[in-house]
Amino acid sequence: MKMQYSKKVGSYPAVGVTLSIALALYAIGVFGILFSYAETLEKLVRENVKLQVYLNTTVKESQRQQIENKLVNLPFTDKSYTSPIEFVSKEEAAKKFIAETGEDFQSFLGENPLKDAYLLRISPTYQTEEKLESVKKEIEKINGVFQVFYVAGLIDDINNNVTKIAFFLVFVVILLLVTIIVLINNTIRIALFSQRFLIRSMQLVGAKQSFIQWPYLKRAALYGFFAGLFATITLYASILYIQNQIKDLSVLFNLQNFMIIGTCLLVIGIFISTVSSFFAVKKYLRLSLDELF
């Protein structure tokens, strides 16, 4: 007895196609996470950019409070924080120095030579070497301020490195996205190759183009969705594993950014799969019978 096989309209190898698309989307997700990590790292570094404002030893409590009020209300103070300014007394600074170095310099010198200071958070718009120098000079004009200090060259290094990393990641993501579009498109086309005679048969019996395309578009969208979901879950599992191996990376993980990346993978998977399926079916509808062979 000869067995007969029938092909379901719109069907083609689900596992192979879904895994191929998922692998491509996973690659995009990896670079998306790297971009997110770089952004979070930049934010953390900028948050720790603080000006050290040292006060004269003759400053009294009332004058110190006036200086603090002036510093808080300066235009370049980052007011997005609840406490943009932090006071560190010379006694606190001495205790911290002794705890870190183990050397009690007060016993040796007979006094505490350190000065009361403020740590001032600066708005990101002023975080350039030129602007910081201008800010420093302005603060030093305040009566009672002894000196303003910041690490020279650090800000320019941060800005330069951030720009280089951003350009590199954007370039790689665009290149990767183009490659993946081609890869997914070819995967869908190859998968639909086995359906070309069925597509032509439907066309010959008078089925409309939209009627023929609909099952393929629906299934392609479904495959794209599951591929994006699988890629997102795999990406999250990879992040958890790596963070378990390297504890410090957990500081850079941003759940909101990850949700955005996961949503993008789903949208990209559905969109590219559907569009590729649309053009693949349209191509086979236009081919002559000889070209189908």
C-alpha positions in Angstrom: 0.0 0.0 0.0 1.4 3.3 -1.0 1.3 6.0 1.7 0.3 9.5 0.8 1.6 12.6 2.5 -0.2 16.0 2.4 1.3 19.3 3.2 -0.6 21.7 5.4 -1.0 25.2 3.9 1.5 27.6 5.4 3.5 24.8 7.1 7.3 24.3 6.9 9.9 23.0 9.4 9.0 24.8 12.6 11.9 23.8 14.9 14.7 24.5 12.4 13.3 27.9 11.3 12.5 29.0 14.8 15.9 28.1 16.1 17.7 29.8 13.2 15.8 33.0 13.8 16.2 32.8 17.6 20.0 32.4 17.2 20.2 35.5 15.0 18.0 37.5 17.5 20.2 36.3 20.4 23.2 37.8 18.7 21.5 41.1 18.5 20.4 40.8 22.1 24.0 40.2 23.3 25.1 43.5 21.8 22.0 45.2 23.1 23.0 44.1 26.6 26.5 45.3 26.1 25.2 48.7 25.0 23.0 48.8 28.2 25.9 47.8 30.4 28.0 50.6 28.8 25.3 53.1 29.4 24.8 52.1 33.1 28.6 52.2 33.6 28.8 55.7 32.2 26.0 56.8 34.5 27.7 55.3 37.5 31.0 56.9 36.7 29.3 60.3 36.1 27.4 60.0 39.4 30.8 59.7 41.2 32.2 62.9 39.6 32.2 65.3 42.6 34.0 68.5 43.2 35.8 68.7 46.6 35.3 72.1 48.1 37.6 72.7 51.0 36.8 75.4 53.6 39.1 77.7 55.5 39.9 76.6 59.1 38.5 79.9 60.3 35.0 79.4 58.9 32.4 79.3 61.7 29.2 77.2 61.7 26.9 80.1 60.6 29.2 81.0 57.7 29.6 77.3 56.7 25.8 77.1 56.4 25.7 80.1 54.2 28.4 78.5 51.9 26.3 75.4 51.8 23.2 77.3 50.7 25.2 79.0 48.0 26.6 75.8 46.7 23.2 74.1 46.6 21.7 77.0 44.6 24.4 77.2 42.0 23.2 76.5 38.4 25.7 73.7 37.8 24.8 71.8 41.0 23.0 68.6 40.0 19.6 69.1 41.6 18.2 65.8 40.4 19.5 64.3 43.6 17.8 64.7 47.0 21.2 65.5 48.5 23.4 67.0 45.8 25.9 68.1 48.4 27.6 66.2 51.2 29.5 67.7 54.1 32.6 65.9 55.4 34.1 67.3 58.6 37.9 67.2 59.1 37.3 64.7 62.0 35.4 62.3 59.7 38.0 62.7 57.0 40.8 61.9 59.6 38.9 58.7 60.8 38.5 57.5 57.2 42.1 58.1 56.4 43.3 56.3 59.5 40.9 53.4 58.8 42.1 53.1 55.2 45.9 53.5 55.8 46.3 52.3 59.4 48.5 55.4 60.1 47.4 57.7 62.9 49.0 60.9 61.6 47.3 63.0 64.3 49.5 61.3 67.0 52.6 62.1 64.9 51.7 65.7 64.1 49.9 66.5 67.3 46.9 68.0 65.4 44.5 67.4 62.5 45.7 69.3 59.4 42.7 68.3 57.3 40.0 70.8 56.4 36.2 70.6 56.5 34.9 70.0 52.9 31.9 69.6 50.8 31.4 67.0 48.0 29.4 68.6 45.3 27.6 66.7 42.5 27.9 68.4 39.2 25.2 68.4 36.5 26.2 66.2 33.4 25.9 69.2 31.2 28.9 70.8 33.0 31.0 67.6 33.0 33.7 68.8 30.6 37.2 69.8 31.4 36.7 73.4 30.3 33.4 73.9 32.2 34.7 72.3 35.3 37.6 74.6 35.4 35.2 77.5 35.1 33.0 76.1 37.9 36.1 75.7 40.1 37.1 79.3 39.6 33.6 80.5 40.4 33.3 78.5 43.6 36.8 79.6 44.8 35.5 83.2 44.7 33.0 82.4 47.5 34.2 83.8 50.8 35.4 81.1 53.2 36.3 78.6 50.4 40.0 77.6 50.6 40.3 75.4 47.5 38.3 73.4 45.0 39.7 70.2 43.7 38.8 67.6 41.0 40.8 65.0 39.1 42.1 66.8 36.0 41.7 64.9 32.8 39.3 62.3 34.2 36.2 63.9 32.6 37.7 64.2 29.2 38.9 60.6 29.4 35.3 59.5 30.3 33.7 61.5 27.5 36.2 60.3 24.9 35.9 56.6 26.0 32.1 56.8 26.1 32.0 58.3 22.6 34.3 55.6 21.2 32.4 52.8 22.8 29.0 54.2 21.7 30.2 54.5 18.0 31.6 51.0 18.1 28.5 49.4 19.5 26.2 51.3 17.2 28.3 50.3 14.2 28.4 46.6 15.2 24.6 46.5 16.0 23.7 48.1 12.6 26.1 45.7 10.8 24.7 42.8 12.8 21.1 43.8 12.2 21.7 43.9 8.4 23.3 40.5 8.5 20.5 39.1 10.6 17.8 40.5 8.3 19.5 38.7 5.4 19.9 35.5 7.4 16.3 35.4 8.5 15.1 36.3 5.0 17.1 33.5 3.5 15.9 31.1 6.2 12.2 31.9 5.4 12.8 31.7 1.7 14.5 28.3 1.9 11.7 27.0 4.2 9.1 28.2 1.7 10.9 26.6 -1.2 9.2 23.2 -0.4 5.8 25.0 -0.6 6.3 26.5 -4.1 4.2 23.9 -5.9 1.4 24.1 -3.4 1.4 27.9 -3.7 1.1 27.5 -7.5 -1.7 24.9 -7.2 -3.7 27.3 -5.1 -3.1 30.0 -7.6 -4.2 27.8 -10.5 -7.6 27.0 -8.8 -8.4 30.7 -8.6 -7.3 31.5 -5.0 -6.6 35.2 -4.4 -3.1 36.3 -3.6 -4.1 37.5 -0.1 -5.8 34.2 0.6 -2.7 32.3 -0.4 -0.4 34.5 1.6 -2.4 34.7 4.8 -1.5 31.2 6.2 2.2 31.8 5.5 2.2 35.2 7.1 0.4 34.0 10.2 2.7 31.1 10.7 5.8 33.3 10.0 4.6 35.8 12.6 4.1 32.9 15.1 7.6 31.5 14.4 9.1 35.0 14.8 7.3 35.5 18.1 8.5 32.2 19.5 12.0 32.8 18.2 12.1 36.2 19.9 10.7 34.8 23.1 13.2 31.9 23.1 16.1 34.4 22.4 15.0 36.6 25.3 14.7 33.7 27.7 18.1 32.4 26.6 19.7 35.8 26.9 18.3 36.3 30.4 19.6 32.9 31.5 23.0 33.7 30.0 23.0 37.0 32.0 22.1 35.3 35.3 24.9 32.7 34.7 27.6 35.3 33.9 26.5 37.5 36.8 26.8 34.4 39.1 30.3 34.0 37.9 31.2 37.7 38.0 29.3 39.3 40.9 30.3 42.9 40.1 28.3 42.7 36.8 25.0 42.6 38.6 25.5 46.3 39.4 25.4 47.1 35.6 22.2 45.0 35.0 19.2 47.2 34.3 15.9 45.3 34.3 14.1 48.1 32.4 16.7 48.1 29.6 16.5 44.3 29.4 12.7 44.5 29.0 13.1 47.0 26.2 15.7 44.7 24.5 13.4 41.7 24.9 10.4 43.6 23.4 12.6 44.7 20.5 13.7 41.1 19.9 10.0 40.0 19.7 9.1 42.9 17.4 12.1 42.3 15.1 11.5 38.5 15.0 7.8 39.0 14.1 8.4 41.8 11.6 11.3 40.4 9.7 9.8 36.9 9.5 6.4 38.2 8.3 7.9 40.6 5.7 10.3 37.9 4.4 7.5 35.4 4.1 5.4 38.0 2.3 8.0 38.6 -0.4 8.9 34.9 -0.7 5.4 33.9 -1.4 5.0 36.8 -3.8 8.1 35.7 -5.6 6.7 32.1 -6.1 3.4 33.5 -7.3 5.2 35.4 -10.1 7.4 32.5 -11.3 6.5 30.5 -14.3 6.0 26.7 -14.0 9.4 26.1 -15.6 11.1 28.5 -13.2 9.5 26.6 -10.2 11.4 23.5 -11.2 
